[in-house]
Amino acid sequence: MSKPLLQVKNLKKYFDVTGGIFSRKVGEVKAVDDVSFDVYEGEVLGIVGESGCGKSTTGKTLLRLIDPTEGQVIFNGEDITELDDERMRKMRRDMQIIFQDPYASLNPRHKIEKILSEPLIVHGIGTKEERKQKVKEILEVVGLPGDHASRYPHQFSGGQRQRIGIARALIVNPKLIVCDEPVSALDVSIQSQILNLMEDLQDSFGLTYVFIAHDLSVVKHISDRVGVMYLGRMVELANNEGLYDNPLHPYTRSLLSAVPNPDPDVKTERIILEGDVPSPSKPPTGCAFHTRCPECMDICKEVRPEFKEYSDNHFVACHLYE
Ligand code: SF4
């Protein structure tokens, strides 16, 4: 394996809950609660979990679009949680994000040329003419005609707008792209086109992705490793084969049982979880999954399982493996 480009150590992001007429703090939501993982240069790390599990907050915290409460995010050997605004701004050239909703993330009043030139201007790249040329080139790289730069976002389809979102991330030549549910808002037929494009770009530009999704089937083909999050915590992390062929955590098994198998002869038994995801402001004691786990034991209600390596590079947080 190559060297880690990104190291996330004991990352926490807690949001205050306020109440009463003085808006005093009455509690906190542990959106990300002690998460650690590495991302290696040139790999795609998928992060998967139900909505509210903290995966998007983790993604935004990696780029300090949200400041962490505690923990370290080491990018290229430098702890970015300690950088001042100016150094962080420079660092963002290497760390970009693609958002879930391409329409909401593109200013509807600006032409594509202005939207795509903006990151170049922020980072002081090129003359006006060079930027114009670069916008045209990057549109072609993501499969759109270069002369569409003179159009507005509403003149494109959802899939085309996501191509523009990808172009905006790519135009500054980053090392790492956090992809925050980049295909969730798209039709299924368009999803695979965008996933194929992202895979091609990763190969051509030697990119590293953190690819966030709520569905294990979306990240299956694009990811080298996959981490599964539940209620702000990472519960399993393994390479692709390890996770899909030998899922250890009962939560991962239930997520996988919901993924349709293309082979009609293979019958998979769907594991239906009881109850809703508990509130992250009142996470259950012990293992956060114990209120829904079909294999819950007494110890699970009291003791939080450690996130440990079970076999070669296969990590899990579950008392079944201790
Ligand atoms: Fe289930 Fe216990 Fe494992 Fe949690 S620790 S996933 S409750 S078996």
Boltz pocket constraint, residues with backbone or C-beta under 6 A from the ligand:
constraints:
  - pocket:
      binder: B
      contacts: [[A, 249], [A, 250], [A, 251], [A, 287], [A, 288], [A, 289], [A, 290], [A, 291], [A, 293], [A, 294], [A, 295], [A, 296], [A, 297], [A, 300], [A, 305], [A, 317], [A, 318], [A, 319], [A, 320]]
      max_distance: 6.0
